Amino acid sequence: MAIHTPGPRAGHGIALKSVRKHVTEGGGGGVFATLNVVPMIDMMIILVVFLIQQFNASGELMLMNPNVAMPKAHASKELERAPMVALTRGEDGKLGQMMFENELVMSLADVNEVKFPSWDIKPLADRLKKHWKIQQRNSDKKIRKNRKIIIQSDRSVPFQVVKMVMATCGRNEFREPNFAIMVGSDD
């Protein structure tokens, strides 16, 4: 390798003369630039998955509790998002539990007219009042005025218990009960 006299350098091994030539003459590079498509495809897949999760077309409103065999009906209407009270069945034909927004409230065996003669189930009423206060802090006027509640009850839960739950909801600002059902014939 020949020995050259040192000259001004832009960095290790890059002569300023060659940099100047590339800037002034265009460097002799091609007109077309390469574009790496793989990262763009990865990003598009991430965006599509994110949008599918955020904007579900059917709007899954509630989780199906495995201990609730909902009644079947022919007439139905799509439910709007609302707080949910679930009345489950227990094992061996016994009464199950009452849940509000998938949190345990109490056992359904304790729901009767002897313990709650006014038909106001206090543990459920406390949860409803707390949820109503939180709902009133929302900036959306439509959400603040929403008095709907979804009751998801097992077929085996006595109607007396369902009536007491409806009465408790009505006394605690939720006066528009909707019942979760399975669409179809009762065979």
LOLUM-594507 format. One record per residue (C-alpha): residue number from 1; chain; x negated, y, z negated. Coordinates in steps of 0.25 Angstrom, whole numbers, m for minus. Layout:
REM LOLUM-594507
pos=NUM, unit=A, u=X, v=Y, w=Z $
...
This chain:
REM LOLUM-594507
pos=1, unit=A, u=0, v=0, w=0 $
pos=2, unit=A, u=m5, v=14, w=4 $
pos=3, unit=A, u=m8, v=24, w=m6 $
pos=4, unit=A, u=0, v=37, w=m4 $
pos=5, unit=A, u=m2, v=51, w=m10 $
pos=6, unit=A, u=8, v=53, w=m21 $
pos=7, unit=A, u=19, v=63, w=m18 $
pos=8, unit=A, u=32, v=67, w=m25 $
pos=9, unit=A, u=41, v=56, w=m29 $
pos=10, unit=A, u=56, v=55, w=m33 $
pos=11, unit=A, u=54, v=43, w=m41 $
pos=12, unit=A, u=46, v=30, w=m41 $
pos=13, unit=A, u=42, v=27, w=m27 $
pos=14, unit=A, u=51, v=37, w=m20 $
pos=15, unit=A, u=45, v=47, w=m12 $
pos=16, unit=A, u=52, v=61, w=m11 $
pos=17, unit=A, u=49, v=61, w=4 $
pos=18, unit=A, u=58, v=49, w=6 $
pos=19, unit=A, u=69, v=55, w=m3 $
pos=20, unit=A, u=68, v=69, w=5 $
pos=21, unit=A, u=69, v=61, w=18 $
pos=22, unit=A, u=81, v=53, w=14 $
pos=23, unit=A, u=88, v=66, w=9 $
pos=24, unit=A, u=85, v=74, w=21 $
pos=25, unit=A, u=87, v=64, w=32 $
pos=26, unit=A, u=98, v=55, w=26 $
pos=27, unit=A, u=89, v=44, w=23 $
pos=28, unit=A, u=93, v=36, w=35 $
pos=29, unit=A, u=103, v=28, w=27 $
pos=30, unit=A, u=116, v=22, w=33 $
pos=31, unit=A, u=129, v=29, w=34 $
pos=32, unit=A, u=137, v=18, w=27 $
pos=33, unit=A, u=136, v=16, w=12 $
pos=34, unit=A, u=138, v=3, w=6 $
pos=35, unit=A, u=150, v=2, w=m4 $
pos=36, unit=A, u=150, v=m9, w=m15 $
pos=37, unit=A, u=164, v=m14, w=m15 $
pos=38, unit=A, u=163, v=m24, w=m26 $
pos=39, unit=A, u=164, v=m14, w=m38 $
pos=40, unit=A, u=176, v=m7, w=m31 $
pos=41, unit=A, u=183, v=m20, w=m30 $
pos=42, unit=A, u=180, v=m23, w=m45 $
pos=43, unit=A, u=186, v=m9, w=m49 $
pos=44, unit=A, u=198, v=m11, w=m41 $
pos=45, unit=A, u=201, v=m24, w=m47 $
pos=46, unit=A, u=199, v=m18, w=m61 $
pos=47, unit=A, u=209, v=m7, w=m57 $
pos=48, unit=A, u=219, v=m16, w=m52 $
pos=49, unit=A, u=219, v=m25, w=m64 $
pos=50, unit=A, u=220, v=m13, w=m73 $
pos=51, unit=A, u=232, v=m7, w=m66 $
pos=52, unit=A, u=239, v=m20, w=m66 $
pos=53, unit=A, u=238, v=m21, w=m81 $
pos=54, unit=A, u=242, v=m7, w=m83 $
pos=55, unit=A, u=254, v=m6, w=m73 $
pos=56, unit=A, u=261, v=m20, w=m74 $
pos=57, unit=A, u=273, v=m19, w=m65 $
pos=58, unit=A, u=282, v=m27, w=m73 $
pos=59, unit=A, u=278, v=m20, w=m86 $
pos=60, unit=A, u=277, v=m31, w=m96 $
pos=61, unit=A, u=284, v=m25, w=m108 $
pos=62, unit=A, u=283, v=m36, w=m119 $
pos=63, unit=A, u=275, v=m48, w=m122 $
pos=64, unit=A, u=283, v=m61, w=m122 $
pos=65, unit=A, u=283, v=m67, w=m136 $
pos=66, unit=A, u=281, v=m82, w=m135 $
pos=67, unit=A, u=291, v=m84, w=m146 $
pos=68, unit=A, u=302, v=m77, w=m139 $
pos=69, unit=A, u=311, v=m85, w=m130 $
pos=70, unit=A, u=319, v=m73, w=m124 $
pos=71, unit=A, u=333, v=m75, w=m120 $
pos=72, unit=A, u=336, v=m75, w=m105 $
pos=73, unit=A, u=346, v=m66, w=m98 $
pos=74, unit=A, u=350, v=m63, w=m84 $
pos=75, unit=A, u=352, v=m47, w=m85 $
pos=76, unit=A, u=339, v=m40, w=m88 $
pos=77, unit=A, u=332, v=m27, w=m87 $
pos=78, unit=A, u=317, v=m24, w=m87 $
pos=79, unit=A, u=313, v=m19, w=m101 $
pos=80, unit=A, u=305, v=m6, w=m104 $
pos=81, unit=A, u=294, v=m5, w=m113 $
pos=82, unit=A, u=299, v=m5, w=m128 $
pos=83, unit=A, u=295, v=m10, w=m141 $
pos=84, unit=A, u=298, v=m25, w=m143 $
pos=85, unit=A, u=304, v=m33, w=m154 $
pos=86, unit=A, u=302, v=m48, w=m153 $
pos=87, unit=A, u=310, v=m58, w=m160 $
pos=88, unit=A, u=303, v=m72, w=m159 $
pos=89, unit=A, u=307, v=m86, w=m162 $
pos=90, unit=A, u=300, v=m94, w=m173 $
pos=91, unit=A, u=295, v=m109, w=m173 $
pos=92, unit=A, u=305, v=m120, w=m174 $
pos=93, unit=A, u=317, v=m111, w=m172 $
pos=94, unit=A, u=314, v=m101, w=m183 $
pos=95, unit=A, u=315, v=m86, w=m181 $
pos=96, unit=A, u=302, v=m80, w=m177 $
pos=97, unit=A, u=297, v=m66, w=m179 $
pos=98, unit=A, u=300, v=m51, w=m175 $
pos=99, unit=A, u=290, v=m44, w=m168 $
pos=100, unit=A, u=289, v=m29, w=m164 $
pos=101, unit=A, u=279, v=m26, w=m152 $
pos=102, unit=A, u=273, v=m40, w=m155 $
pos=103, unit=A, u=270, v=m37, w=m169 $
pos=104, unit=A, u=277, v=m46, w=m180 $
pos=105, unit=A, u=288, v=m39, w=m188 $
pos=106, unit=A, u=294, v=m50, w=m196 $
pos=107, unit=A, u=300, v=m64, w=m195 $
pos=108, unit=A, u=314, v=m65, w=m189 $
pos=109, unit=A, u=317, v=m74, w=m201 $
pos=110, unit=A, u=317, v=m62, w=m210 $
pos=111, unit=A, u=327, v=m54, w=m201 $
pos=112, unit=A, u=341, v=m56, w=m207 $
pos=113, unit=A, u=353, v=m48, w=m212 $
pos=114, unit=A, u=349, v=m51, w=m227 $
pos=115, unit=A, u=335, v=m45, w=m226 $
pos=116, unit=A, u=340, v=m33, w=m216 $
pos=117, unit=A, u=354, v=m31, w=m219 $
pos=118, unit=A, u=354, v=m17, w=m212 $
pos=119, unit=A, u=349, v=m25, w=m199 $
pos=120, unit=A, u=336, v=m16, w=m200 $
pos=121, unit=A, u=324, v=m25, w=m200 $
pos=122, unit=A, u=314, v=m16, w=m207 $
pos=123, unit=A, u=301, v=m22, w=m202 $
pos=124, unit=A, u=306, v=m20, w=m188 $
pos=125, unit=A, u=311, v=m7, w=m191 $
pos=126, unit=A, u=298, v=m2, w=m196 $
pos=127, unit=A, u=291, v=m6, w=m183 $
pos=128, unit=A, u=302, v=0, w=m175 $
pos=129, unit=A, u=300, v=13, w=m182 $
pos=130, unit=A, u=285, v=13, w=m181 $
pos=131, unit=A, u=286, v=10, w=m166 $
pos=132, unit=A, u=297, v=21, w=m164 $
pos=133, unit=A, u=287, v=32, w=m171 $
pos=134, unit=A, u=276, v=28, w=m162 $
pos=135, unit=A, u=285, v=28, w=m150 $
pos=136, unit=A, u=289, v=43, w=m154 $
pos=137, unit=A, u=275, v=47, w=m153 $
pos=138, unit=A, u=274, v=44, w=m138 $
pos=139, unit=A, u=273, v=56, w=m129 $
pos=140, unit=A, u=283, v=49, w=m119 $
pos=141, unit=A, u=297, v=54, w=m122 $
pos=142, unit=A, u=303, v=41, w=m115 $
pos=143, unit=A, u=295, v=32, w=m124 $
pos=144, unit=A, u=299, v=40, w=m137 $
pos=145, unit=A, u=314, v=39, w=m133 $
pos=146, unit=A, u=313, v=24, w=m130 $
pos=147, unit=A, u=322, v=16, w=m139 $
pos=148, unit=A, u=321, v=3, w=m132 $
pos=149, unit=A, u=316, v=m10, w=m139 $
pos=150, unit=A, u=314, v=m24, w=m133 $
pos=151, unit=A, u=319, v=m35, w=m142 $
pos=152, unit=A, u=313, v=m49, w=m138 $
pos=153, unit=A, u=320, v=m60, w=m145 $
pos=154, unit=A, u=319, v=m75, w=m145 $
pos=155, unit=A, u=332, v=m82, w=m141 $
pos=156, unit=A, u=332, v=m89, w=m155 $
pos=157, unit=A, u=332, v=m76, w=m163 $
pos=158, unit=A, u=346, v=m74, w=m169 $
pos=159, unit=A, u=354, v=m63, w=m164 $
pos=160, unit=A, u=356, v=m57, w=m178 $
pos=161, unit=A, u=341, v=m55, w=m178 $
pos=162, unit=A, u=341, v=m48, w=m165 $
pos=163, unit=A, u=352, v=m39, w=m169 $
pos=164, unit=A, u=345, v=m35, w=m182 $
pos=165, unit=A, u=332, v=m32, w=m173 $
pos=166, unit=A, u=341, v=m23, w=m164 $
pos=167, unit=A, u=347, v=m16, w=m175 $
pos=168, unit=A, u=334, v=m13, w=m181 $
pos=169, unit=A, u=328, v=m8, w=m168 $
pos=170, unit=A, u=341, v=1, w=m166 $
pos=171, unit=A, u=339, v=7, w=m180 $
pos=172, unit=A, u=325, v=10, w=m177 $
pos=173, unit=A, u=326, v=19, w=m164 $
pos=174, unit=A, u=325, v=7, w=m154 $
pos=175, unit=A, u=340, v=7, w=m150 $
pos=176, unit=A, u=338, v=0, w=m136 $
pos=177, unit=A, u=335, v=m14, w=m137 $
pos=178, unit=A, u=331, v=m22, w=m125 $
pos=179, unit=A, u=330, v=m38, w=m126 $
pos=180, unit=A, u=319, v=m45, w=m119 $
pos=181, unit=A, u=325, v=m57, w=m111 $
pos=182, unit=A, u=320, v=m67, w=m101 $
pos=183, unit=A, u=327, v=m65, w=m87 $
pos=184, unit=A, u=334, v=m78, w=m83 $
pos=185, unit=A, u=346, v=m87, w=m86 $
pos=186, unit=A, u=347, v=m94, w=m100 $
pos=187, unit=A, u=346, v=m108, w=m96 $
